[in-house]
Structures are given as C-alpha cells and as structure tokens.
Amino acid sequence: MQAALLPERGVVKLAGPDARHFLNNIVTNDLGPPGRDGARFAALLTPQGKIIIDFIAVAIPPADGDGFFLDCPKALADTLTSKLTFYRLRAKVTIENLSDALGVLTVWDDNVSALTQADSDYGLVYNDPRLAALGLRMIVPTELAAETATDLGATLVDAADYDARRIGLGVPRGGEDFSYLDTFPHEADMDQLAGIDFTKGCYIGQEVVSRVEHRSAARNRVVPVRYDGAAPVPGAEILAGDKPIGVMGSAVDGKGLALLRLDRFGDALSAGIAVSAGGVTLHPIKPDWANFAWPDGAPQSKAATS
C-alpha cells in the first residue's frame, strides 16, 4: 500500500443537531437520515447551477456527536465556511475551518480489496466515494501523517504519486481540470462519480442540474487523454485543426485530463482532423466508469487506467 498527505486538501467541521438536515437541503447529494455513516461526494452550487466548491462529506461517528467533516480544497475552505455560515440562518449548527490542524491522507493499493479492512487509531477512515480504485482517505492531524501511514502498513510517498494515479483513472480535480464558478456538475463528471442524487428534494441549483440530466445536454466533459512527449501546459487551448474544442487540464507521464466539447471532438474524429494542445497531439479516451454518450469510433478503454 501507498499513502500520501494531500497538501491541497483542507477540513471544515459542521456540527450540531441540525447539521445533517441543514447540509442535505443545500448540496447535490443525499446524506441520508440520521445515523447514516460513510462518506458522500457532493458540491455546493450557485443558483445558476455552477460549482462553487466540491467536497467529500464524512459523517462524524454518533458517539462523537452529530455532524460532518468536509474534506475540501484547502484554498476554498474559508469560502466554504463563509457560504455555509451565510445559509445557516437559525439552524443549530457550528461551522469551523480546521485546515490549520487537520489534513487529508489518502491510502491506495492496486488490490482494492486489501484496503477494505484498513483501520487506524490516528484518524477517521473512509472510502473515497467517487471511485473504489482511488482507495481510502483519512482525516488526521497533519503532524501524524507518517505515523498513520506506518500504522496502516503503507509507504508514505509524495502527493504527486497520488495525483498521477488520479489522472490515470480519469478523475477530475477542481482548480486543475475545471474552473470553480464556471463549471456545471455534469461537466466535471459529478453525475458519473456519485456526486449527485437525482431523486432527492430541492437544493441550490437543483433545477439547472435536473434539466441538464433529463435533456442529456452536457456537451462538455472532463475526459482522459493520452499524448506522447512533453506534457501540454495546463490551461492550454485544445484545437481540432484550427477550431477550439476544449481546455487542457492536469497531465503527467503521457496521461492527462481535458475539458472537451464532445460533439466537436466527434466532428473532428469523423473528418480525420487531429486534436492537439500546444502542438501536442491528444487522444481522448472514454474511461471505463463513464456511461455518458461518446463519439462513434473514439477510443473507450480500461487502458486509461493502466
């Protein structure tokens, strides 16, 4: 097993008797009834349906009180705290940004089943709800990361090793592969990665998300790409010939992620036009976990994770 402390992740604590009801009413996923444990991937949206911040909500064990730890981008932890405080009104909840003291450790192994029994006395352990192959995550005091890895029998490695795995699996990261405040949940693949419950009641931005789902109108998607040679620069415009069709995201070792206009990619494919970013030819691939529409003849393979 390998483990990495993720320096870009922060922790916000939401506690109190109204915490679950309050959070359920404003975010994209259903956190379930009182007593439901585990982790859920979710986002807080603008009224126009765009992502303000995405996070993993981890239920606090009942013996330790009511509420959640929110595993979120550290750079946006203050924003999340402020937004939740704004919507709190009379709800009986307390909201704290604990990112100065707590961090997120991730643990993974190619044998996913080897992780199911992992446990530790150092922090709160939970499965990554987006994709099993991403492994486990833990909320721990940052100074105990190395001890925690040892406790789990894992080798502590650099966060870049985890990032390479995430990219190879085709899982987007906000701020790297899509822009906050400018991206709809479907475009960031949240509908594919267990981040949206389409049967729950209303939440902020719900009408827009529901409309995109029922009309199958998500023309843009973050998808894996392969390339040869030097990695394209993140943020580089992706061209089909001389026509823009997307934006490059994170990349490493011949694998990357790109926010693509899929219909324009399909047109380029049909016309035999190469897709490139910064002069580097890209080969978009549909990941094996995805079930959205994909251009005929375009690669779709588990090779995206190998």
C-alpha atoms as one frame of an Amber mdcrd trajectory, in Angstrom:
protein
   0.000   0.000   0.000   0.984   3.599  -0.564  -0.133   6.690   1.320   0.193
  10.417   0.690  -0.717  13.524   2.629  -2.584  15.832   0.252  -1.384  19.401
   0.890  -4.144  20.906  -1.257  -6.912  19.469   0.939  -8.447  21.126   3.964
 -11.091  20.193   6.547 -14.224  22.057   7.609 -16.296  20.735  10.525 -20.053
  21.087  10.586 -21.587  20.019  13.910 -24.840  20.251  15.815 -28.308  18.656
  15.930 -29.391  20.277  12.643 -26.179  19.570  10.736 -27.451  16.722   8.526
 -30.779  18.369   7.695 -29.088  21.708   7.005 -26.447  20.272   4.676 -28.920
  17.980   2.920 -31.039  20.968   1.959 -28.291  22.818   0.090 -25.898  20.321
  -1.574 -26.116  17.996  -4.590 -26.067  14.624  -2.839 -28.332  12.930  -0.315
 -26.597  12.471   3.021 -29.407  10.249   4.241 -31.281  10.032   7.536 -29.744
  10.462  10.998 -27.383   7.630  11.872 -26.245   7.053   8.292 -22.464   6.899
   8.248 -19.880   6.724   5.468 -18.774   9.392   3.027 -20.612  11.178   0.228
 -19.203  13.231  -2.655 -21.180  16.467  -3.126 -20.993  20.110  -4.139 -22.411
  23.455  -3.182 -23.666  25.259  -6.294 -24.611  28.758  -7.342 -28.326  29.362
  -8.039 -27.332  29.072 -11.729 -26.119  25.511 -11.106 -22.352  26.023 -11.289
 -19.907  24.528  -8.797 -18.779  26.855  -6.005 -16.895  24.072  -4.223 -16.951
  20.268  -4.222 -16.094  18.144  -1.196 -16.430  14.764   0.476 -18.790  14.836
   3.459 -17.784  12.333   6.159 -20.254  11.611   8.947 -18.919  12.095  12.464
 -19.382   8.831  14.434 -22.573   9.089  16.571 -20.580   8.533  19.757 -18.632
  11.710  18.971 -21.659  13.897  18.234 -23.766  14.939  15.265 -22.316  16.412
  12.092 -19.746  16.057   9.342 -16.153  16.651   8.447 -15.938  18.156   4.959
 -12.824  17.072   3.049 -12.457  20.037   0.683  -9.929  22.083  -1.333  -7.824
  23.883   1.258  -7.699  27.077  -0.801 -11.510  27.236  -0.649 -12.020  26.135
   2.974 -12.648  29.716   4.105 -15.078  30.196   1.215 -16.957  27.037   2.184
 -17.084  28.146   5.818 -18.440  31.573   4.807 -21.042  30.150   2.412 -22.323
  27.646   4.968 -22.492  30.386   7.604 -24.482  32.550   5.168 -27.066  29.800
   4.604 -27.216  28.707   8.260 -29.888  31.196   9.367 -31.461  29.662  12.506
 -30.136  26.134  12.066 -28.459  24.714  15.173 -25.031  24.106  13.691 -21.473
  25.275  14.285 -19.062  25.665  11.382 -15.264  25.644  11.779 -12.368  25.672
   9.355  -9.915  23.190  10.907  -7.455  23.139   7.998  -4.592  24.519  10.084
  -4.710  21.451  12.335  -6.192  18.648  10.247  -5.295  17.264   6.845  -6.312
  14.506   4.458  -4.230  11.364   3.998  -5.051   9.033   1.111  -4.139   5.337
   1.009  -4.314   3.145  -2.095  -3.327  -0.207  -3.475  -3.828  -1.961  -6.817
  -5.582  -4.688  -4.836  -8.607  -2.657  -3.749  -9.915  -5.436  -1.501  -6.747
  -5.178   0.592  -7.940  -1.775   1.757 -11.365  -2.790   2.999 -10.108  -3.865
   6.407  -7.734  -0.938   6.914  -8.230   0.804  10.242  -6.306   3.247  12.397
  -6.386   4.869  15.797  -4.973   8.092  14.351  -7.949   9.453  12.435 -11.318
   8.975  10.739 -11.097   6.394   7.904 -13.498   6.392   4.927 -13.676   5.026
   1.398 -13.324   7.536  -1.414 -16.961   7.652  -2.603 -16.077   8.684  -6.157
 -14.256   5.568  -7.311 -13.114   2.467  -5.415  -9.735   2.475  -7.161  -8.928
   5.822  -5.503  -8.664   3.928  -2.217  -9.189   5.153   1.332  -8.950   8.611
   2.816  -8.338   9.703   6.387  -8.755  12.942   8.270  -5.740  13.167  10.591
  -3.635  15.740  12.425  -1.101  16.733   9.764   1.884  16.073  12.032   0.781
  12.444  12.430   0.685  11.597   8.711   3.863   9.492   8.770   2.838   7.611
  11.916  -0.598   6.960  10.453   0.876   5.525   7.245   3.073   3.204   9.309
   0.090   2.209  11.427  -1.723   1.142   8.259   1.300  -0.703   6.879   1.580
   1.765   3.996   4.612   3.504   2.483   4.378   7.303   2.664   5.044   8.808
  -0.777   4.789  12.228  -2.379   1.366  13.656  -3.217   2.443  13.705  -6.884
   2.250   9.898  -6.879  -1.392  10.043  -5.873  -2.068  12.755  -8.441  -0.633
  10.541 -11.169  -2.995   7.753 -10.096  -5.989  10.111 -10.073  -5.140  11.379
 -13.550  -4.666   7.847 -14.850  -8.113   6.933 -13.524  -9.634   9.968 -15.250
 -10.957  11.655 -12.095 -11.064  15.484 -12.300  -9.742  17.822  -9.640 -11.303
  21.242  -9.218  -8.996  24.157  -9.968  -6.824  21.879 -12.122  -9.181  20.208
 -14.575 -12.162  22.537 -14.341 -12.741  26.030 -13.009 -14.878  26.725  -9.970
 -17.800  29.114 -10.530 -17.644  28.364 -14.267 -18.451  24.637 -14.487 -21.656
  22.650 -14.203 -21.577  19.367 -12.209 -22.122  17.233 -15.323 -19.123  18.880
 -17.000 -16.961  17.862 -14.026 -18.379  14.286 -14.221 -20.044  14.544 -10.822
 -23.043  12.666 -12.210 -20.706   9.772 -13.105 -18.735   9.815  -9.851 -21.593
   9.517  -7.340 -21.736  13.248  -6.640 -25.407  13.915  -7.446 -28.624  12.347
  -6.212 -31.301  12.959  -8.841 -34.132  11.708  -6.609 -33.581  13.932  -3.580
 -35.511  17.105  -2.887 -34.577  20.639  -3.832 -31.153  22.152  -3.240 -29.396
  25.238  -4.529 -29.027  24.976  -8.320 -31.108  21.780  -8.487 -33.364  22.905
 -11.351 -30.431  23.503 -13.680 -28.770  20.179 -12.800 -32.042  18.300 -13.298
 -32.644  19.978 -16.662 -29.187  19.016 -17.929 -29.745  15.424 -16.802 -33.175
  14.980 -18.354 -32.247  16.668 -21.621 -28.879  14.873 -21.835 -27.488  18.313
 -22.575 -23.962  18.048 -21.138 -21.938  18.833 -24.250 -18.715  19.467 -22.322
 -16.999  16.796 -20.220 -13.672  16.278 -18.476 -12.201  13.160 -20.113  -8.844
  11.342 -20.026  -6.383  11.911 -22.859  -3.140  10.278 -23.909  -0.216  12.029
 -25.539   3.397  11.407 -26.498   6.355  13.545 -25.475   6.222  16.639 -23.296
   3.025  17.309 -21.376   0.777  20.099 -22.669   0.595  23.127 -20.386  -2.482
  23.153 -18.110  -4.945  25.718 -19.407  -3.740  25.390 -22.998  -6.452  25.674
 -25.627  -7.296  22.381 -27.319  -7.733  22.612 -31.073  -9.241  20.398 -33.743
  -7.312  21.759 -36.678  -7.689  25.488 -36.010 -11.023  25.284 -34.142 -11.092
  25.428 -30.313 -12.850  22.443 -28.711 -11.626  22.484 -25.116  -9.050  23.258
 -22.455  -6.177  21.116 -21.174  -6.074  20.176 -17.508  -3.517  18.285 -15.431
  -1.088  15.873 -17.110   1.784  13.561 -16.245   3.670  10.678 -17.881   1.684
  10.590 -21.095  -1.733  10.800 -19.409  -3.871  13.855 -18.825  -7.345  15.263
 -18.415  -9.100  17.673 -20.742 -12.391  19.561 -20.654 -13.715  18.834 -24.156
 -16.723  19.792 -26.232 -17.604  16.199 -27.142 -19.703  16.915 -30.223 -16.871
  18.940 -31.747 -14.414  16.180 -30.885 -16.739  13.746 -32.662 -16.870  16.007
 -35.731 -13.059  16.177 -35.786 -12.834  12.409 -35.472 -15.242  11.879 -38.367
 -13.293  14.323 -40.521  -9.930  12.784 -39.647  -8.730  16.014 -38.015  -6.126
  15.711 -35.241  -6.801  17.117 -31.778  -3.912  18.941 -30.106  -2.896  21.310
 -27.310   0.215  23.456 -27.621   1.307  21.434 -30.618   0.988  18.107 -28.745
  -1.399  15.577 -30.295  -4.055  14.306 -27.884  -6.011  11.048 -27.953  -9.175
  11.375 -25.830 -10.353   8.136 -24.197 -13.662   7.371 -22.518 -12.962   5.975
 -19.019 -14.442   2.591 -18.166 -16.533   4.037 -15.311 -18.375   6.505 -17.560
 -21.775   5.933 -19.159 -22.279   9.228 -20.997 -22.617   9.416 -24.799 -19.305
   9.074 -26.632 -18.485   9.753 -30.305 -18.648   6.662 -32.508 -15.224   5.279
 -33.264 -13.467   7.155 -30.474 -11.331   5.095 -28.047 -13.056   3.840 -24.923
 -10.937   1.513 -22.908  -9.767   0.435 -19.475  -6.333   1.266 -20.835  -6.955
   4.769 -19.494  -6.113   3.435 -16.035  -3.116   1.298 -16.931
